[in-house]
Amino acid sequence: MNKVILMGRLTRDPEVKHSQGENATAIARFTLAVSRRFSRGDDESADFINCVAFGKSAEFAEKYFRKGIKIAISGRMQTGSYTNKEGIKVYTTDVIIEESEFAEKKPSGNESGNPIIPDVTDDDLPFS
């Protein structure tokens, strides 16, 4: 079984590109900073996880995800490799996102405690 569940903050706005061809699809890439549960002393530490979303999930990320917001994702781990311009083999590890959601409430001053969720229509959702 290959299942990953993470919660963290985006380190930058998603970078979105579109594939070529007849059935072009959106591809969103971003990095999630995930705090480590246990740390040594008062030092906080985090892992920086590369994430990739496709299709409607990528379009949703492009429209609503911004640097600093806290999200929860689930998906699968995928590894790969390529040879860079210097001829060195580079190994990659990404989480391929299957589901994502907002994971925090609005900052102080929000008496209602509503989560930070923008106005979203059913057409915007990456699932049906």
Secondary structure, 3 states (H helix, E strand, C coil): CCCEEEEEEECCCCEEEECCCCCCCEEEEEEEEEECCCCCCCCCCEEEEEEEEEHHHHHHHHHHCCCCCEEEEEEEEEEEEEECCCCCEEEEEEEEEEEEEECCECCCCCCCCCECCCCCCHHHCCCC
